[in-house]
Amino acid sequence: MSPNELNNKNVQTLFKNQGIYNGLLGIGILYAVFLSSNTKELLLAIMAYIILVALYGSYSSGDRLIVFKQGGLAIIILGLLLIS
């Protein structure tokens, strides 16, 4: 992205929204691992959510690799949680 695009108000808003999204997911994962009595259930829900967002991103952009770029780790974790 060019410096001009990075300074665009709409792009700045998108970056802020992405930051909030990632921050809240991080807080949810930390809560599930360290404070919750339902760790596995919460992690399953969070990983499923991340995968669904990755699927939507892949669909809306037309780039099938986004599923693996954005959701790859969540897919692996979900699989491990399901077999544990």
C-alpha positions in Angstrom: 0.0 0.0 0.0 1.2 3.5 -0.7 1.6 6.0 2.1 -1.4 7.9 0.6 -3.6 4.8 0.9 -2.4 4.1 4.4 -3.5 7.6 5.5 -6.9 7.2 4.0 -9.6 7.5 6.8 -11.4 4.4 5.6 -8.3 2.3 5.6 -7.4 3.6 9.1 -10.9 2.5 10.3 -10.4 -1.0 8.7 -7.0 -1.3 10.5 -8.6 -0.3 13.8 -11.4 -2.8 13.4 -8.9 -5.6 12.6 -6.9 -4.7 15.7 -10.0 -4.9 17.9 -11.0 -8.2 16.3 -7.6 -9.7 16.9 -7.3 -8.3 20.4 -10.6 -9.7 21.5 -9.8 -13.1 20.0 -6.6 -13.1 22.0 -8.4 -12.2 25.2 -10.9 -14.9 24.5 -8.2 -17.5 24.0 -6.3 -16.4 27.1 -9.5 -16.5 29.2 -10.3 -20.0 27.8 -6.9 -21.4 28.6 -6.2 -19.8 32.0 -9.5 -18.9 33.7 -12.4 -21.0 32.3 -13.6 -24.3 33.6 -14.8 -25.1 30.0 -11.5 -24.6 28.2 -12.0 -27.1 25.5 -15.6 -26.0 24.7 -14.6 -22.3 24.5 -11.5 -23.0 22.4 -13.6 -25.1 20.0 -16.0 -22.2 19.6 -13.3 -19.6 19.0 -11.4 -21.8 16.5 -14.6 -22.5 14.6 -15.3 -18.7 14.5 -11.8 -18.0 13.2 -12.3 -20.7 10.5 -15.7 -19.3 9.5 -14.2 -15.8 9.2 -11.3 -17.2 7.0 -13.9 -19.0 4.8 -15.8 -15.8 4.4 -12.6 -13.9 3.6 -11.7 -16.5 1.0 -15.1 -16.4 -0.6 -15.4 -12.6 -0.6 -11.9 -12.0 -2.0 -11.9 -14.9 -4.5 -8.6 -16.1 -3.1 -8.9 -19.7 -1.9 -5.6 -19.6 -0.1 -6.9 -17.2 2.5 -8.6 -20.1 4.2 -5.1 -21.5 5.0 -3.3 -18.2 5.5 -5.9 -16.8 7.9 -7.4 -20.0 9.3 -4.6 -22.6 9.0 -3.5 -22.5 12.6 -7.1 -22.6 13.8 -7.8 -25.6 11.6 -4.9 -27.5 13.1 -5.9 -26.5 16.7 -9.5 -27.5 16.0 -8.4 -30.9 14.7 -6.2 -31.4 17.8 -9.0 -30.4 20.1 -11.4 -32.8 18.5 -9.1 -35.8 18.8 -8.0 -35.0 22.4 
